[in-house]
Amino acid sequence: MSKAKLGSKAAPVRFEGVSKVFGKDVVAVDNIDLHVEAGRLVTLLGPSGCGKTTTLRMIAGLEMASAGRILIGDTDVTRLPATDRDVSMVFQSYALFPHMSVLENVMYGLTFSGFGKDEARARALQGLDLVGLKGFDNRLPSELSGGQQQRVAVARALVLEPQVLLFDEPLSNLDAKLRRQVREDIRAIQKDLGLTVVYVTHDQEEALAVSDEIVVMRNAGIAQMGSPRELYDAPNDRFVADFIGEANLIACEIVAVEDDRATIEIEGYRHDLPARGLPPGPATLAVRPSRLLIGASRGIRATVIKATYVGVRMEYTLEGAFGQVFAVQEDVDDPLAVGTEVLMSFAEKGPVLLPES
Protein backbone atom coordinates (compact mmCIF):
# COMPACT_ATOMS: atom_id res chain seq x y z
CA MET A 1 0.00 0.00 0.00
CA SER A 2 1.22 3.49 -0.80
CA LYS A 3 2.65 5.65 1.94
CA ALA A 4 1.24 8.83 0.39
CA LYS A 5 0.24 11.19 3.15
CA LEU A 6 -2.81 13.31 3.62
CA GLY A 7 -2.55 15.77 6.50
CA SER A 8 -4.18 14.58 9.71
CA LYS A 9 -6.08 16.82 12.12
CA ALA A 10 -6.91 14.04 14.54
CA ALA A 11 -8.82 15.23 17.59
CA PRO A 12 -10.10 13.51 20.73
CA VAL A 13 -13.80 12.87 21.33
CA ARG A 14 -15.41 13.16 24.75
CA PHE A 15 -18.90 12.26 25.98
CA GLU A 16 -19.90 13.74 29.33
CA GLY A 17 -23.10 12.25 30.76
CA VAL A 18 -24.64 11.83 27.32
CA SER A 19 -28.12 10.35 26.90
CA LYS A 20 -30.40 9.91 23.92
CA VAL A 21 -34.13 9.33 24.35
CA PHE A 22 -36.47 8.71 21.42
CA GLY A 23 -40.07 9.73 21.96
CA LYS A 24 -41.16 9.82 25.58
CA ASP A 25 -39.46 6.80 27.06
CA VAL A 26 -37.25 4.88 24.62
CA VAL A 27 -33.74 5.27 26.08
CA ALA A 28 -31.18 4.45 23.37
CA VAL A 29 -28.13 5.77 25.24
CA ASP A 30 -28.18 6.23 28.99
CA ASN A 31 -25.83 8.71 30.67
CA ILE A 32 -22.51 7.52 29.24
CA ASP A 33 -19.04 8.97 29.76
CA LEU A 34 -16.51 8.17 27.05
CA HIS A 35 -13.10 9.49 26.03
CA VAL A 36 -11.56 8.61 22.67
CA GLU A 37 -7.95 9.78 22.52
CA ALA A 38 -6.64 11.48 19.40
CA GLY A 39 -5.01 9.09 16.95
CA ARG A 40 -6.63 5.97 18.42
CA LEU A 41 -9.10 3.48 16.96
CA VAL A 42 -11.91 2.79 19.41
CA THR A 43 -14.60 0.24 18.63
CA LEU A 44 -18.15 0.33 19.97
CA LEU A 45 -19.15 -3.33 20.26
CA GLY A 46 -22.39 -4.89 21.32
CA PRO A 47 -25.57 -6.69 20.30
CA SER A 48 -28.34 -5.10 18.26
CA GLY A 49 -30.19 -2.41 20.18
CA CYS A 50 -27.41 -1.74 22.72
CA GLY A 51 -26.91 1.90 21.65
CA LYS A 52 -23.65 1.69 19.70
CA THR A 53 -24.94 3.07 16.38
CA THR A 54 -26.87 5.84 18.13
CA THR A 55 -23.65 6.80 19.93
CA LEU A 56 -21.82 6.95 16.60
CA ARG A 57 -24.58 9.02 15.01
CA MET A 58 -24.42 11.50 17.89
CA ILE A 59 -20.72 12.04 17.18
CA ALA A 60 -21.59 12.64 13.52
CA GLY A 61 -24.43 15.01 14.36
CA LEU A 62 -27.00 12.77 12.70
CA GLU A 63 -28.71 12.43 16.08
CA MET A 64 -28.80 15.11 18.76
CA ALA A 65 -28.10 14.25 22.39
CA SER A 66 -31.03 14.56 24.79
CA ALA A 67 -28.70 15.35 27.69
CA GLY A 68 -24.99 15.81 28.37
CA ARG A 69 -22.13 17.25 26.31
CA ILE A 70 -20.16 16.03 23.30
CA LEU A 71 -16.77 17.56 22.57
CA ILE A 72 -14.52 17.11 19.54
CA GLY A 73 -11.15 18.52 20.43
CA ASP A 74 -11.89 21.59 22.55
CA THR A 75 -15.13 22.37 20.74
CA ASP A 76 -18.54 21.64 22.26
CA VAL A 77 -20.43 20.18 19.28
CA THR A 78 -23.48 18.98 21.22
CA ARG A 79 -25.87 21.31 19.35
CA LEU A 80 -23.95 21.67 16.09
CA PRO A 81 -25.49 20.17 12.94
CA ALA A 82 -23.61 17.49 11.04
CA THR A 83 -22.45 19.99 8.41
CA ASP A 84 -20.58 22.01 11.05
CA ARG A 85 -18.69 19.08 12.56
CA ASP A 86 -15.32 18.13 11.14
CA VAL A 87 -16.10 14.42 10.86
CA SER A 88 -16.53 11.94 8.01
CA MET A 89 -18.56 8.75 8.07
CA VAL A 90 -18.17 5.49 6.15
CA PHE A 91 -21.48 3.68 5.93
CA GLN A 92 -22.33 -0.01 5.76
CA SER A 93 -23.92 0.48 2.33
CA TYR A 94 -20.87 2.36 0.85
CA ALA A 95 -23.34 5.02 -0.50
CA LEU A 96 -21.49 5.44 -3.81
CA PHE A 97 -23.13 7.21 -6.75
CA PRO A 98 -23.55 4.51 -9.43
CA HIS A 99 -23.48 6.95 -12.37
CA MET A 100 -20.22 8.60 -11.25
CA SER A 101 -16.72 7.27 -11.80
CA VAL A 102 -14.58 6.21 -8.88
CA LEU A 103 -12.66 9.48 -9.10
CA GLU A 104 -15.84 11.56 -9.22
CA ASN A 105 -17.19 9.73 -6.17
CA VAL A 106 -14.05 10.52 -4.18
CA MET A 107 -14.02 14.15 -5.40
CA TYR A 108 -17.69 14.69 -4.55
CA GLY A 109 -17.28 15.91 -0.97
CA LEU A 110 -14.25 18.02 -1.86
CA THR A 111 -16.16 20.03 -4.46
CA PHE A 112 -18.66 21.01 -1.77
CA SER A 113 -15.91 21.93 0.67
CA GLY A 114 -14.47 24.83 -1.31
CA PHE A 115 -11.70 23.03 -3.18
CA GLY A 116 -11.01 23.96 -6.77
CA LYS A 117 -11.43 21.27 -9.41
CA ASP A 118 -7.70 20.72 -9.94
CA GLU A 119 -6.93 20.47 -6.22
CA ALA A 120 -9.95 18.23 -5.62
CA ARG A 121 -8.78 15.93 -8.40
CA ALA A 122 -5.22 15.80 -7.05
CA ARG A 123 -6.43 15.02 -3.52
CA ALA A 124 -8.86 12.37 -4.81
CA LEU A 125 -6.08 10.65 -6.77
CA GLN A 126 -3.91 10.74 -3.66
CA GLY A 127 -6.74 9.18 -1.65
CA LEU A 128 -7.19 6.38 -4.18
CA ASP A 129 -3.46 5.73 -4.14
CA LEU A 130 -3.57 5.52 -0.35
CA VAL A 131 -6.26 2.81 -0.33
CA GLY A 132 -4.58 0.78 -3.07
CA LEU A 133 -6.84 1.82 -5.96
CA LYS A 134 -4.38 3.75 -8.13
CA GLY A 135 -5.48 3.40 -11.77
CA PHE A 136 -9.12 2.67 -10.90
CA ASP A 137 -10.24 6.32 -11.19
CA ASN A 138 -12.23 5.98 -14.43
CA ARG A 139 -14.14 2.83 -13.45
CA LEU A 140 -17.76 2.83 -12.31
CA PRO A 141 -18.68 1.37 -8.89
CA SER A 142 -20.47 -1.51 -10.65
CA GLU A 143 -17.13 -2.56 -12.13
CA LEU A 144 -15.57 -3.01 -8.68
CA SER A 145 -15.73 -5.80 -6.13
CA GLY A 146 -17.39 -5.21 -2.77
CA GLY A 147 -14.01 -4.75 -1.10
CA GLN A 148 -12.92 -2.23 -3.73
CA GLN A 149 -16.18 -0.29 -3.34
CA GLN A 150 -15.59 -0.12 0.40
CA ARG A 151 -12.10 1.25 -0.23
CA VAL A 152 -13.57 3.96 -2.46
CA ALA A 153 -15.89 4.92 0.41
CA VAL A 154 -12.89 5.08 2.76
CA ALA A 155 -10.93 7.21 0.28
CA ARG A 156 -13.87 9.61 -0.07
CA ALA A 157 -13.94 10.08 3.70
CA LEU A 158 -10.14 10.35 4.07
CA VAL A 159 -9.62 13.11 1.50
CA LEU A 160 -11.74 15.47 3.59
CA GLU A 161 -9.09 15.19 6.33
CA PRO A 162 -11.63 14.98 9.15
CA GLN A 163 -10.80 15.38 12.82
CA VAL A 164 -12.69 12.15 13.42
CA LEU A 165 -13.43 9.29 11.01
CA LEU A 166 -16.48 7.16 11.76
CA PHE A 167 -17.23 3.63 10.53
CA ASP A 168 -20.70 2.08 10.84
CA GLU A 169 -20.51 -1.70 10.35
CA PRO A 170 -18.24 -1.16 7.31
CA LEU A 171 -17.51 -4.82 6.59
CA SER A 172 -20.90 -6.45 7.06
CA ASN A 173 -21.58 -6.67 3.30
CA LEU A 174 -18.29 -8.46 2.55
CA ASP A 175 -17.50 -12.17 2.60
CA ALA A 176 -15.19 -13.57 5.28
CA LYS A 177 -11.95 -13.36 3.28
CA LEU A 178 -12.60 -9.79 2.14
CA ARG A 179 -13.61 -8.73 5.64
CA ARG A 180 -10.22 -9.81 6.95
CA GLN A 181 -8.37 -8.04 4.13
CA VAL A 182 -10.32 -4.77 4.31
CA ARG A 183 -10.16 -4.56 8.11
CA GLU A 184 -6.37 -4.90 7.86
CA ASP A 185 -6.35 -2.10 5.27
CA ILE A 186 -8.46 0.16 7.48
CA ARG A 187 -6.21 -0.47 10.48
CA ALA A 188 -3.05 0.16 8.43
CA ILE A 189 -4.40 3.47 7.08
CA GLN A 190 -5.52 4.56 10.56
CA LYS A 191 -2.07 3.89 12.02
CA ASP A 192 -0.27 5.37 9.01
CA LEU A 193 -2.13 8.68 9.22
CA GLY A 194 -2.64 8.81 12.98
CA LEU A 195 -6.41 9.13 12.56
CA THR A 196 -8.97 9.28 15.33
CA VAL A 197 -11.43 6.53 14.42
CA VAL A 198 -14.65 5.42 16.09
CA TYR A 199 -15.75 2.09 14.65
CA VAL A 200 -19.05 0.28 15.21
CA THR A 201 -19.42 -3.47 14.83
CA HIS A 202 -21.25 -6.42 16.35
CA ASP A 203 -18.45 -8.78 15.27
CA GLN A 204 -16.19 -9.67 18.21
CA GLU A 205 -13.30 -10.95 16.08
CA GLU A 206 -13.35 -7.78 13.99
CA ALA A 207 -13.26 -5.63 17.13
CA LEU A 208 -10.36 -7.59 18.61
CA ALA A 209 -8.42 -7.32 15.33
CA VAL A 210 -8.65 -3.57 14.65
CA SER A 211 -8.98 -1.80 18.00
CA ASP A 212 -6.73 0.10 20.35
CA GLU A 213 -9.65 0.07 22.77
CA ILE A 214 -13.05 -1.63 22.79
CA VAL A 215 -16.18 -0.22 24.42
CA VAL A 216 -18.63 -3.04 25.09
CA MET A 217 -22.18 -1.69 25.23
CA ARG A 218 -25.27 -3.31 26.74
CA ASN A 219 -28.77 -1.97 27.40
CA ALA A 220 -27.91 1.62 26.37
CA GLY A 221 -24.87 1.80 28.65
CA ILE A 222 -21.21 0.82 28.81
CA ALA A 223 -20.58 -2.63 30.27
CA GLN A 224 -16.77 -2.42 30.11
CA MET A 225 -14.03 -0.69 28.17
CA GLY A 226 -10.38 -1.53 27.74
CA SER A 227 -7.79 -2.93 25.35
CA PRO A 228 -8.72 -6.09 23.42
CA ARG A 229 -6.45 -8.19 25.65
CA GLU A 230 -7.81 -6.64 28.85
CA LEU A 231 -11.39 -7.43 27.88
CA TYR A 232 -10.55 -10.91 26.61
CA ASP A 233 -8.42 -11.90 29.61
CA ALA A 234 -10.25 -10.05 32.40
CA PRO A 235 -13.96 -9.55 31.64
CA ASN A 236 -16.01 -7.74 34.26
CA ASP A 237 -18.99 -10.07 34.17
CA ARG A 238 -20.76 -12.93 32.41
CA PHE A 239 -22.02 -10.73 29.57
CA VAL A 240 -18.60 -9.38 28.62
CA ALA A 241 -16.95 -12.79 29.05
CA ASP A 242 -19.43 -14.40 26.69
CA PHE A 243 -19.60 -11.51 24.21
CA ILE A 244 -15.86 -10.94 23.74
CA GLY A 245 -15.05 -14.29 22.20
CA GLU A 246 -16.66 -17.47 23.45
CA ALA A 247 -16.41 -18.39 27.11
CA ASN A 248 -17.40 -21.46 29.08
CA LEU A 249 -19.00 -20.44 32.37
CA ILE A 250 -18.45 -23.12 35.01
CA ALA A 251 -19.58 -23.15 38.64
CA CYS A 252 -16.70 -23.63 41.05
CA GLU A 253 -15.80 -23.30 44.72
CA ILE A 254 -13.08 -20.95 45.96
CA VAL A 255 -11.53 -23.03 48.75
CA ALA A 256 -8.69 -20.66 49.72
CA VAL A 257 -7.47 -17.10 49.06
CA GLU A 258 -4.00 -15.80 49.86
CA ASP A 259 -2.37 -12.60 48.58
CA ASP A 260 -5.19 -12.25 46.04
CA ARG A 261 -4.48 -15.72 44.65
CA ALA A 262 -7.40 -18.13 44.77
CA THR A 263 -7.49 -21.90 44.78
CA ILE A 264 -10.65 -23.17 43.13
CA GLU A 265 -12.06 -26.68 43.14
CA ILE A 266 -14.35 -28.47 40.67
CA GLU A 267 -15.11 -32.13 41.41
CA GLY A 268 -11.83 -32.56 43.27
CA TYR A 269 -9.71 -30.86 40.59
CA ARG A 270 -7.91 -27.76 41.88
CA HIS A 271 -6.50 -24.77 39.99
CA ASP A 272 -4.77 -21.57 41.17
CA LEU A 273 -5.53 -18.18 39.61
CA PRO A 274 -6.02 -14.48 40.53
CA ALA A 275 -8.81 -14.02 43.09
CA ARG A 276 -9.88 -10.63 41.68
CA GLY A 277 -11.04 -9.61 45.15
CA LEU A 278 -13.41 -12.56 45.61
CA PRO A 279 -13.65 -14.34 48.99
CA PRO A 280 -13.87 -18.11 49.56
CA GLY A 281 -17.20 -19.63 48.55
CA PRO A 282 -19.21 -20.39 45.41
CA ALA A 283 -18.05 -18.59 42.26
CA THR A 284 -18.18 -18.63 38.47
CA LEU A 285 -15.18 -19.42 36.29
CA ALA A 286 -14.89 -18.25 32.68
CA VAL A 287 -12.68 -20.44 30.47
CA ARG A 288 -11.98 -19.82 26.78
CA PRO A 289 -12.35 -22.90 24.54
CA SER A 290 -8.63 -22.81 23.70
CA ARG A 291 -7.76 -22.84 27.41
CA LEU A 292 -9.51 -26.13 28.07
CA LEU A 293 -7.04 -29.02 28.02
CA ILE A 294 -8.33 -32.44 27.03
CA GLY A 295 -6.57 -35.68 27.95
CA ALA A 296 -4.65 -34.47 31.00
CA SER A 297 -3.35 -36.93 33.61
CA ARG A 298 -5.58 -35.30 36.20
CA GLY A 299 -8.69 -33.25 35.80
CA ILE A 300 -12.48 -33.26 35.61
CA ARG A 301 -14.26 -36.25 34.10
CA ALA A 302 -16.11 -35.49 30.86
CA THR A 303 -17.49 -37.20 27.78
CA VAL A 304 -17.13 -36.06 24.17
CA ILE A 305 -20.69 -35.62 22.88
CA LYS A 306 -19.89 -33.75 19.66
CA ALA A 307 -16.77 -33.60 17.45
CA THR A 308 -16.53 -31.25 14.46
CA TYR A 309 -13.68 -30.88 11.98
CA VAL A 310 -13.38 -27.28 10.70
CA GLY A 311 -10.12 -27.52 8.76
CA VAL A 312 -7.54 -25.88 10.98
CA ARG A 313 -8.81 -27.37 14.24
CA MET A 314 -11.22 -29.76 15.91
CA GLU A 315 -14.17 -28.43 17.90
CA TYR A 316 -15.54 -30.53 20.74
CA THR A 317 -18.53 -30.33 23.03
CA LEU A 318 -17.82 -32.03 26.35
CA GLU A 319 -20.37 -32.99 28.98
CA GLY A 320 -19.99 -33.83 32.63
CA ALA A 321 -21.48 -33.20 36.04
CA PHE A 322 -20.51 -29.54 35.57
CA GLY A 323 -22.71 -29.23 32.46
CA GLN A 324 -21.51 -28.75 28.89
CA VAL A 325 -18.43 -26.89 27.61
CA PHE A 326 -17.00 -26.08 24.20
CA ALA A 327 -13.30 -26.83 23.53
CA VAL A 328 -10.96 -26.57 20.55
CA GLN A 329 -7.80 -28.52 19.70
CA GLU A 330 -5.30 -28.03 16.90
CA ASP A 331 -4.72 -31.78 16.51
CA VAL A 332 -6.85 -32.63 13.47
CA ASP A 333 -4.99 -35.84 12.59
CA ASP A 334 -6.03 -37.86 15.63
CA PRO A 335 -9.50 -36.60 16.59
CA LEU A 336 -11.44 -37.84 19.58
CA ALA A 337 -14.50 -39.94 18.81
CA VAL A 338 -17.93 -39.12 20.17
CA GLY A 339 -18.44 -41.08 23.39
CA THR A 340 -14.78 -40.90 24.44
CA GLU A 341 -14.26 -40.46 28.19
CA VAL A 342 -11.61 -37.84 28.96
CA LEU A 343 -10.10 -35.83 31.79
CA MET A 344 -10.43 -32.08 31.29
CA SER A 345 -8.20 -29.48 32.93
CA PHE A 346 -7.31 -25.81 32.47
CA ALA A 347 -4.31 -24.03 30.99
CA GLU A 348 -2.09 -22.31 33.55
CA LYS A 349 -3.08 -18.88 32.17
CA GLY A 350 -6.46 -17.93 30.79
CA PRO A 351 -9.23 -19.10 33.15
CA VAL A 352 -10.60 -16.13 35.06
CA LEU A 353 -12.93 -15.72 38.03
CA LEU A 354 -15.83 -13.40 37.30
CA PRO A 355 -16.54 -10.67 39.84
CA GLU A 356 -20.15 -10.65 40.98
CA SER A 357 -22.32 -8.45 38.77
C-alpha positions as CSV (number, residue, x, y, z in Angstrom):
1,M,0.0,0.0,0.0
2,S,1.2,3.5,-0.8
3,K,2.7,5.7,1.9
4,A,1.2,8.8,0.4
5,K,0.2,11.2,3.1
6,L,-2.8,13.3,3.6
7,G,-2.5,15.8,6.5
8,S,-4.2,14.6,9.7
9,K,-6.1,16.8,12.1
10,A,-6.9,14.0,14.5
11,A,-8.8,15.2,17.6
12,P,-10.1,13.5,20.7
13,V,-13.8,12.9,21.3
14,R,-15.4,13.2,24.7
15,F,-18.9,12.3,26.0
16,E,-19.9,13.7,29.3
17,G,-23.1,12.3,30.8
18,V,-24.6,11.8,27.3
19,S,-28.1,10.4,26.9
20,K,-30.4,9.9,23.9
21,V,-34.1,9.3,24.3
22,F,-36.5,8.7,21.4
23,G,-40.1,9.7,22.0
24,K,-41.2,9.8,25.6
25,D,-39.5,6.8,27.1
26,V,-37.2,4.9,24.6
27,V,-33.7,5.3,26.1
28,A,-31.2,4.4,23.4
29,V,-28.1,5.8,25.2
30,D,-28.2,6.2,29.0
31,N,-25.8,8.7,30.7
32,I,-22.5,7.5,29.2
33,D,-19.0,9.0,29.8
34,L,-16.5,8.2,27.1
35,H,-13.1,9.5,26.0
36,V,-11.6,8.6,22.7
37,E,-7.9,9.8,22.5
38,A,-6.6,11.5,19.4
39,G,-5.0,9.1,16.9
40,R,-6.6,6.0,18.4
41,L,-9.1,3.5,17.0
42,V,-11.9,2.8,19.4
43,T,-14.6,0.2,18.6
44,L,-18.1,0.3,20.0
45,L,-19.2,-3.3,20.3
46,G,-22.4,-4.9,21.3
47,P,-25.6,-6.7,20.3
48,S,-28.3,-5.1,18.3
49,G,-30.2,-2.4,20.2
50,C,-27.4,-1.7,22.7
51,G,-26.9,1.9,21.7
52,K,-23.7,1.7,19.7
53,T,-24.9,3.1,16.4
54,T,-26.9,5.8,18.1
55,T,-23.7,6.8,19.9
56,L,-21.8,7.0,16.6
57,R,-24.6,9.0,15.0
58,M,-24.4,11.5,17.9
59,I,-20.7,12.0,17.2
60,A,-21.6,12.6,13.5
61,G,-24.4,15.0,14.4
62,L,-27.0,12.8,12.7
63,E,-28.7,12.4,16.1
64,M,-28.8,15.1,18.8
65,A,-28.1,14.2,22.4
66,S,-31.0,14.6,24.8
67,A,-28.7,15.3,27.7
68,G,-25.0,15.8,28.4
69,R,-22.1,17.2,26.3
70,I,-20.2,16.0,23.3
71,L,-16.8,17.6,22.6
72,I,-14.5,17.1,19.5
73,G,-11.2,18.5,20.4
74,D,-11.9,21.6,22.6
75,T,-15.1,22.4,20.7
76,D,-18.5,21.6,22.3
77,V,-20.4,20.2,19.3
78,T,-23.5,19.0,21.2
79,R,-25.9,21.3,19.3
80,L,-24.0,21.7,16.1
81,P,-25.5,20.2,12.9
82,A,-23.6,17.5,11.0
83,T,-22.4,20.0,8.4
84,D,-20.6,22.0,11.1
85,R,-18.7,19.1,12.6
86,D,-15.3,18.1,11.1
87,V,-16.1,14.4,10.9
88,S,-16.5,11.9,8.0
89,M,-18.6,8.7,8.1
90,V,-18.2,5.5,6.1
91,F,-21.5,3.7,5.9
92,Q,-22.3,0.0,5.8
93,S,-23.9,0.5,2.3
94,Y,-20.9,2.4,0.9
95,A,-23.3,5.0,-0.5
96,L,-21.5,5.4,-3.8
97,F,-23.1,7.2,-6.7
98,P,-23.6,4.5,-9.4
99,H,-23.5,6.9,-12.4
100,M,-20.2,8.6,-11.3
101,S,-16.7,7.3,-11.8
102,V,-14.6,6.2,-8.9
103,L,-12.7,9.5,-9.1
104,E,-15.8,11.6,-9.2
105,N,-17.2,9.7,-6.2
106,V,-14.0,10.5,-4.2
107,M,-14.0,14.1,-5.4
108,Y,-17.7,14.7,-4.5
109,G,-17.3,15.9,-1.0
110,L,-14.2,18.0,-1.9
111,T,-16.2,20.0,-4.5
112,F,-18.7,21.0,-1.8
113,S,-15.9,21.9,0.7
114,G,-14.5,24.8,-1.3
115,F,-11.7,23.0,-3.2
116,G,-11.0,24.0,-6.8
117,K,-11.4,21.3,-9.4
118,D,-7.7,20.7,-9.9
119,E,-6.9,20.5,-6.2
120,A,-10.0,18.2,-5.6
121,R,-8.8,15.9,-8.4
122,A,-5.2,15.8,-7.0
123,R,-6.4,15.0,-3.5
124,A,-8.9,12.4,-4.8
125,L,-6.1,10.6,-6.8
126,Q,-3.9,10.7,-3.7
127,G,-6.7,9.2,-1.7
128,L,-7.2,6.4,-4.2
129,D,-3.5,5.7,-4.1
130,L,-3.6,5.5,-0.4
131,V,-6.3,2.8,-0.3
132,G,-4.6,0.8,-3.1
133,L,-6.8,1.8,-6.0
134,K,-4.4,3.8,-8.1
135,G,-5.5,3.4,-11.8
136,F,-9.1,2.7,-10.9
137,D,-10.2,6.3,-11.2
138,N,-12.2,6.0,-14.4
139,R,-14.1,2.8,-13.4
140,L,-17.8,2.8,-12.3
141,P,-18.7,1.4,-8.9
142,S,-20.5,-1.5,-10.7
143,E,-17.1,-2.6,-12.1
144,L,-15.6,-3.0,-8.7
145,S,-15.7,-5.8,-6.1
146,G,-17.4,-5.2,-2.8
147,G,-14.0,-4.7,-1.1
148,Q,-12.9,-2.2,-3.7
149,Q,-16.2,-0.3,-3.3
150,Q,-15.6,-0.1,0.4
151,R,-12.1,1.3,-0.2
152,V,-13.6,4.0,-2.5
153,A,-15.9,4.9,0.4
154,V,-12.9,5.1,2.8
155,A,-10.9,7.2,0.3
156,R,-13.9,9.6,-0.1
157,A,-13.9,10.1,3.7
158,L,-10.1,10.3,4.1
159,V,-9.6,13.1,1.5
160,L,-11.7,15.5,3.6
161,E,-9.1,15.2,6.3
162,P,-11.6,15.0,9.2
163,Q,-10.8,15.4,12.8
164,V,-12.7,12.1,13.4
165,L,-13.4,9.3,11.0
166,L,-16.5,7.2,11.8
167,F,-17.2,3.6,10.5
168,D,-20.7,2.1,10.8
169,E,-20.5,-1.7,10.3
170,P,-18.2,-1.2,7.3
171,L,-17.5,-4.8,6.6
172,S,-20.9,-6.5,7.1
173,N,-21.6,-6.7,3.3
174,L,-18.3,-8.5,2.5
175,D,-17.5,-12.2,2.6
176,A,-15.2,-13.6,5.3
177,K,-11.9,-13.4,3.3
178,L,-12.6,-9.8,2.1
179,R,-13.6,-8.7,5.6
180,R,-10.2,-9.8,6.9
181,Q,-8.4,-8.0,4.1
182,V,-10.3,-4.8,4.3
183,R,-10.2,-4.6,8.1
184,E,-6.4,-4.9,7.9
185,D,-6.3,-2.1,5.3
186,I,-8.5,0.2,7.5
187,R,-6.2,-0.5,10.5
188,A,-3.0,0.2,8.4
189,I,-4.4,3.5,7.1
190,Q,-5.5,4.6,10.6
191,K,-2.1,3.9,12.0
192,D,-0.3,5.4,9.0
193,L,-2.1,8.7,9.2
194,G,-2.6,8.8,13.0
195,L,-6.4,9.1,12.6
196,T,-9.0,9.3,15.3
197,V,-11.4,6.5,14.4
198,V,-14.7,5.4,16.1
199,Y,-15.7,2.1,14.7
200,V,-19.0,0.3,15.2
201,T,-19.4,-3.5,14.8
202,H,-21.2,-6.4,16.4
203,D,-18.4,-8.8,15.3
204,Q,-16.2,-9.7,18.2
205,E,-13.3,-10.9,16.1
206,E,-13.4,-7.8,14.0
207,A,-13.3,-5.6,17.1
208,L,-10.4,-7.6,18.6
209,A,-8.4,-7.3,15.3
210,V,-8.6,-3.6,14.7
211,S,-9.0,-1.8,18.0
212,D,-6.7,0.1,20.4
213,E,-9.7,0.1,22.8
214,I,-13.0,-1.6,22.8
215,V,-16.2,-0.2,24.4
216,V,-18.6,-3.0,25.1
217,M,-22.2,-1.7,25.2
218,R,-25.3,-3.3,26.7
219,N,-28.8,-2.0,27.4
220,A,-27.9,1.6,26.4
221,G,-24.9,1.8,28.6
222,I,-21.2,0.8,28.8
223,A,-20.6,-2.6,30.3
224,Q,-16.8,-2.4,30.1
225,M,-14.0,-0.7,28.2
226,G,-10.4,-1.5,27.7
227,S,-7.8,-2.9,25.4
228,P,-8.7,-6.1,23.4
229,R,-6.5,-8.2,25.6
230,E,-7.8,-6.6,28.9
231,L,-11.4,-7.4,27.9
232,Y,-10.6,-10.9,26.6
233,D,-8.4,-11.9,29.6
234,A,-10.2,-10.1,32.4
235,P,-14.0,-9.5,31.6
236,N,-16.0,-7.7,34.3
237,D,-19.0,-10.1,34.2
238,R,-20.8,-12.9,32.4
239,F,-22.0,-10.7,29.6
240,V,-18.6,-9.4,28.6
241,A,-16.9,-12.8,29.1
242,D,-19.4,-14.4,26.7
243,F,-19.6,-11.5,24.2
244,I,-15.9,-10.9,23.7
245,G,-15.0,-14.3,22.2
246,E,-16.7,-17.5,23.5
247,A,-16.4,-18.4,27.1
248,N,-17.4,-21.5,29.1
249,L,-19.0,-20.4,32.4
250,I,-18.5,-23.1,35.0
251,A,-19.6,-23.1,38.6
252,C,-16.7,-23.6,41.1
253,E,-15.8,-23.3,44.7
254,I,-13.1,-21.0,46.0
255,V,-11.5,-23.0,48.7
256,A,-8.7,-20.7,49.7
257,V,-7.5,-17.1,49.1
258,E,-4.0,-15.8,49.9
259,D,-2.4,-12.6,48.6
260,D,-5.2,-12.3,46.0
261,R,-4.5,-15.7,44.6
262,A,-7.4,-18.1,44.8
263,T,-7.5,-21.9,44.8
264,I,-10.6,-23.2,43.1
265,E,-12.1,-26.7,43.1
266,I,-14.4,-28.5,40.7
267,E,-15.1,-32.1,41.4
268,G,-11.8,-32.6,43.3
269,Y,-9.7,-30.9,40.6
270,R,-7.9,-27.8,41.9
271,H,-6.5,-24.8,40.0
272,D,-4.8,-21.6,41.2
273,L,-5.5,-18.2,39.6
274,P,-6.0,-14.5,40.5
275,A,-8.8,-14.0,43.1
276,R,-9.9,-10.6,41.7
277,G,-11.0,-9.6,45.2
278,L,-13.4,-12.6,45.6
279,P,-13.6,-14.3,49.0
280,P,-13.9,-18.1,49.6
281,G,-17.2,-19.6,48.6
282,P,-19.2,-20.4,45.4
283,A,-18.0,-18.6,42.3
284,T,-18.2,-18.6,38.5
285,L,-15.2,-19.4,36.3
286,A,-14.9,-18.3,32.7
287,V,-12.7,-20.4,30.5
288,R,-12.0,-19.8,26.8
289,P,-12.4,-22.9,24.5
290,S,-8.6,-22.8,23.7
291,R,-7.8,-22.8,27.4
292,L,-9.5,-26.1,28.1
293,L,-7.0,-29.0,28.0
294,I,-8.3,-32.4,27.0
295,G,-6.6,-35.7,28.0
296,A,-4.6,-34.5,31.0
297,S,-3.4,-36.9,33.6
298,R,-5.6,-35.3,36.2
299,G,-8.7,-33.3,35.8
300,I,-12.5,-33.3,35.6
301,R,-14.3,-36.2,34.1
302,A,-16.1,-35.5,30.9
303,T,-17.5,-37.2,27.8
304,V,-17.1,-36.1,24.2
305,I,-20.7,-35.6,22.9
306,K,-19.9,-33.7,19.7
307,A,-16.8,-33.6,17.5
308,T,-16.5,-31.3,14.5
309,Y,-13.7,-30.9,12.0
310,V,-13.4,-27.3,10.7
311,G,-10.1,-27.5,8.8
312,V,-7.5,-25.9,11.0
313,R,-8.8,-27.4,14.2
314,M,-11.2,-29.8,15.9
315,E,-14.2,-28.4,17.9
316,Y,-15.5,-30.5,20.7
317,T,-18.5,-30.3,23.0
318,L,-17.8,-32.0,26.3
319,E,-20.4,-33.0,29.0
320,G,-20.0,-33.8,32.6
321,A,-21.5,-33.2,36.0
322,F,-20.5,-29.5,35.6
323,G,-22.7,-29.2,32.5
324,Q,-21.5,-28.7,28.9
325,V,-18.4,-26.9,27.6
326,F,-17.0,-26.1,24.2
327,A,-13.3,-26.8,23.5
328,V,-11.0,-26.6,20.5
329,Q,-7.8,-28.5,19.7
330,E,-5.3,-28.0,16.9
331,D,-4.7,-31.8,16.5
332,V,-6.9,-32.6,13.5
333,D,-5.0,-35.8,12.6
334,D,-6.0,-37.9,15.6
335,P,-9.5,-36.6,16.6
336,L,-11.4,-37.8,19.6
337,A,-14.5,-39.9,18.8
338,V,-17.9,-39.1,20.2
339,G,-18.4,-41.1,23.4
340,T,-14.8,-40.9,24.4
341,E,-14.3,-40.5,28.2
342,V,-11.6,-37.8,29.0
343,L,-10.1,-35.8,31.8
344,M,-10.4,-32.1,31.3
345,S,-8.2,-29.5,32.9
346,F,-7.3,-25.8,32.5
347,A,-4.3,-24.0,31.0
348,E,-2.1,-22.3,33.5
349,K,-3.1,-18.9,32.2
350,G,-6.5,-17.9,30.8
351,P,-9.2,-19.1,33.2
352,V,-10.6,-16.1,35.1
353,L,-12.9,-15.7,38.0
354,L,-15.8,-13.4,37.3
355,P,-16.5,-10.7,39.8
356,E,-20.1,-10.7,41.0
357,S,-22.3,-8.4,38.8
